[in-house]
Amino acid sequence: MLRTFKVEKFHASIIPESTLFKVLKYLDKEVIETPFLLIDSEMIKEKVSMIGRHIRNSKIFYAVKANPDIEILKFLNELNLGFEISSEGELEILSSLGVEPERIISSNPVKSLKFLKMAAKYGIHFFSYDSADEVDKLTKVVPHCNVYVRLSVPNEGSEWPLSKKFGVELDEAATLLTYAKDKGLNPVGITFHVGSQCTNVYNWNIALDKAKALWELAERNKIKLTLLNIGGGYPIKYTKNVVSIETIEKNVNNLIYDKFPKNIEIHIEPGRAVVGEAGIFVATVIGKAQRSDEEWLYIDIGVFNGLMESVGGIKYSYIVESYKHTKYKKRYTIAGPSCDSFDVIDKNVTLPEPDTGNLILILSSGAYTVSYASEFNGFSIPKTILIQRKGKR
Ligand SMILES: Cc1ncc(COP(=O)(O)O)c(C=O)c1O
């Protein structure tokens, strides 16, 4: 069935034409019950090739939490990427794919004993921490492992801040490096996270200044560090352009070159930037209503089964299937399918009017969507479909 989607100019600035073309072609060929998430594998490959390109001596560890779909992980494994994990579940998937322990790190500063035991048995040897309690756990379960301390850094300008929950200030971080050494662990470095979807390049400047100060403090305490883990945070395009990976990395690379000893190892842990823009949710309009002067559009993906980040302020771009002219637009409040009044995804979204039963595409929805989803109220978690190059699948 040939479908009519209202693709507008600004959509082309959000996702590449090639990805959109693949998705529209897929929808013309396949009849699948919505909701589902289409992922363009070539877009993932392109993103992976951009990340780390401008940072000397860097290795990438994909943050599995962003999207742990097995086909995506298989694909990334074939690209020989490293992985950053936090839980037994994430490790189980990677072990089913035979990922070598040397390619896995864990940067969640507080890990359960159960996970640590499993990670130790698997041979994982790089862990972050930000408390003496974590050092005590690591000493018991993974003695002599490599550890890097999490520094607290400003998250202003990040749409998904992370720093209040984790990280310590300079003096405490220095004390913790010494404490880890005294306990027989191998303190190798420093990590920080500037906050997810970080659109403020200066966050990296401040973070690197702090990391340099800690590096020097450690040296004074006779601890020679070799690793700087710069976390994730690279932003993606949702409704507008953001600073490019190239700009961020060139800046970070220059700062590292100026401030730190040459030849230190850099770890990068991108999640959102690897899979976010490669994903497009395909949903169905399940109902419409006018409530006083507000037009409501109800769709079969909501806050609980995929669009949780909308609650934290992430705003998506939409393409609707509509047979009405783009001139006749309405301003919608878009809501999910559940009975909960919290299940509202967005307000004041101007769209050509779709009919109930028409499809609606939600752009840049590959990261932190399905991985957050629940079956609350009996609504299904969207399945993920990886579109591979011809011949692959
Ligand atoms: C420790 C750690 N590393 C990496 C990431 C990935 O961050 P992003 O998706 O912003 O690249 C996260 C996100 O929560 C994280 O907590």
The ligand as an SDF file (V2000), in Angstrom:
LIG
                    3D

 16 16  0  0  0  0  0  0  0  0999 V2000
   28.2810    6.0050   33.0930 C   0  0  0  0  0  0  0  0  0  0  0  0
   27.6270    6.3650   31.8150 C   0  0  0  0  0  0  0  0  0  0  0  0
   28.3360    6.3050   30.6740 N   0  0  0  0  0  0  0  0  0  0  0  0
   27.7880    6.6130   29.4800 C   0  0  0  0  0  0  0  0  0  0  0  0
   26.4560    6.9930   29.3800 C   0  0  0  0  0  0  0  0  0  0  0  0
   25.8930    7.3070   28.0300 C   0  0  0  0  0  0  0  0  0  0  0  0
   25.6020    8.6340   27.8970 O   0  0  0  0  0  0  0  0  0  0  0  0
   25.0160    9.2520   26.5450 P   0  0  0  0  0  0  0  0  0  0  0  0
   23.8970    8.3860   26.1340 O   0  0  0  0  0  0  0  0  0  0  0  0
   24.6280   10.6110   26.9170 O   0  0  0  0  0  0  0  0  0  0  0  0
   26.1370    9.2220   25.5390 O   0  0  0  0  0  0  0  0  0  0  0  0
   25.6800    7.0910   30.5470 C   0  0  0  0  0  0  0  0  0  0  0  0
   24.2880    7.5320   30.4740 C   0  0  0  0  0  0  0  0  0  0  0  0
   23.5230    7.5280   31.3850 O   0  0  0  0  0  0  0  0  0  0  0  0
   26.2820    6.7670   31.7980 C   0  0  0  0  0  0  0  0  0  0  0  0
   25.5800    6.8350   32.9360 O   0  0  0  0  0  0  0  0  0  0  0  0
  1  2  1  0
  2  3  1  0
  2 15  2  0
  3  4  2  0
  4  5  1  0
  5  6  1  0
  5 12  2  0
  6  7  1  0
  7  8  1  0
  8  9  2  0
  8 10  1  0
  8 11  1  0
 12 13  1  0
 12 15  1  0
 13 14  2  0
 15 16  1  0
M  END
$$$$
